[in-house]
Amino acid sequence: MAKKNKKKTPSSLEIVKKKYSSFYVAGGAKWDSKILDTIFLVASPREGIRFVKEMQGRVIEIERMGWNELPEELEADQMFTERKYLHNDLFYLSVQNSTEDGRAIVDLIEKNRRIILLARPWYRKVYGYRSKSTAKSVVASTVYAFMMTMVLVSCVGDEEELEPVASTDTTEVNQLVETVDEPPAEEEVVEEVVEEPEVLSTALGDVEVKPLMNGADTEEIGKYAFISTTRDKITSDNLIKFFGEDTSKLDETNFLLVDLQDGTALHAVGGMPMFTYGSYDSGEDGLSSQWENIYVDSELGTVTGELYSDVDASNAMFTTVEEPEVVEAEEPVEIIEEPQSEYFENCTDLRTAYPAGVDSSHPAYQSKMDRDKDGYACEQ
């Protein structure tokens, strides 16, 4: 009798990712009035961030926020595989950043915000004291005290077991003194081979991995990739090749910075097929101002730009700026109206309309009615 194959039940994360296939999805938590609820964070550069929940195969959207709705200043703390954020000294939200999607969401949250990294005393790095829980700290202190006591007892016991060695036989000593020591054999000198770091080459240039420090520049919190190149390398073909073939080399870095060596740079976050282009101060690890988003679709082979609002069109790299159509003004046509002529059979008829007669410029003037040729016809 054939065994029936049991259908694997998808996890909550798989259900959410299936519905939001074009978004970044990661677990996390958000403070919701009264309870600290476990949820999923769904985010994209354009759509902002959503907080959703999975219940019995259904995905329920709890809240949706644009990036401009998040607080301008957040306090950040990295705990194991979770990035926690505080606002006004209160818990705000957290992101599980052990996955690529989680790291991408963290980069989107911190992209345009002032992030204050919480400084930890040295003992906060010791197991048992990391979570700031009083109960865990008491248990850890008890365990560490017990371990130190056992070590000290072991050391004291070893010293008591040692007995002084008294040698009464001087024969062996004399023999040792008379023995001529042979010169020690020359030690073989082993040359240490220092391996040079592997150079990561990409379509945009060689990659240098740099440490990412906290705000106080006292602790390394990650790594970022840095490429120094020139503007002629930033072509559609190279960008498509970079996101199609080279991004896998940068999985262990938080973001990428491409210095164009002309006061501008490109910034990419967490493997997303998008660069942000803007001004750049040499030596910094981010853009000083943002001008344009450059979207790369390596499957379709397209590169499109989207210029930020209120940014001059001269700062665009890939955005197509349509020039206004110039309409040439038509030259005015002078219309000359010809005078309408009036005809009268004789002066009697003319005087019924013009009793004093008419001059030579009048439409009713006829030379036959100007007998004295003085320029007036039918005058009295």
C-alpha positions, 0 to 999 in steps of 0.5 A: 500500500503506497504511502501518502505524501504529506504536504508540507505546511508553509511557514508564516514567513513563506506565506507573507513572502508569497503575497508580497513577492516584490517586497523585502520581508523580515520578522520583527516587532512594533510597539502597538499601544498596549502589547509588544506584538510579533509581526512581519515588516514588509518594505520597498523603496517606493511603497514605504513600510507595512506591518502585517500579521499571518493568522491561519494562512491569511495575511492581515495588514495592521498598518502602513507608513511612508518613509517620511512618516518614521521619526527623523531620529532613532536610537539603534541597538544591535542584539544578536540577530535583531536590530532594535530602534528606540524613540524618545527612550521608548521601544519603537520597532525591531527588525530581524536582520540575519537575512538579506531582506532584513538587512535591506529593511534596516538600510531603508529605515536608516537611509535618511535618518539620524541614527544614534547607536547606543553605547554599551559598557564592556560587561554588556558583551558578556553572556548573561548581561546582554539583555539587561534583564535583572533575573538573567544578570543574577543567574549569570553572576552566580554561575560565574562566581561558582566557576571562579571558586572552583578554579581557585580551589583547584589551584590551591589543591594542586599546590598542596599535592606538590612535595619537595624533591630532595636528592641525596644521590650526588652521582647523577648530578656530578655526571650531569656537570661533567657532561659537555653540552652539545651546541643546540641544533640550528632552528630551521627558519620558516619564512612566513608567507603573507597572503594578499587580500583577494581583489574583488573585481566588478564591472564598475571597478575593484571593490575595497571592503571598509569597516562601518563604525558607529556614530562615536567612531568607537565600535565597528558595527558592520562593513561596507563596499567601496569602489573608486571609479570614473564617470565613464564606467557608469554605463547602462551595460556596466550597471546591468552586468554589475547587478546581474553578476557582481552583487553576490560578491558583496553579500557580507557588506551592508551597502555599496558606495561608488566614488566617481571622483568628481564630487559625486557618488552612487549609493546602493543598499543591501543588493537592491537593483537600485542606485541613488546618485548625488553629491559626495564629500570624499572620505565620508560613508554616505551621500551629502545630498540626493539627486536621482534614483537609478533603477536597473532591471538586469533581466529586461536589460533596462536602466531608468532614472527618476529625478528627485523633485526640486532637483535641477535637470542638469544633475540627472544621469539617466533621467530623460528630461524632455525639452519644452517644444519651441513654437515659432511665432507667426509674423502678423499679416497686415490686412489692408482694407480697400475703401468701398466705393459709392456711386451716384448718377449725378450731383443731385443724387450725391447731394441727397447723401452729402449736401456739401459735396465730397473731396477727391479722397472720398469713395463717392468722388467722380472727376466728371462731377468736379467741373472746376477741377479743384478737388471737390465734386458737387460743392455748392 
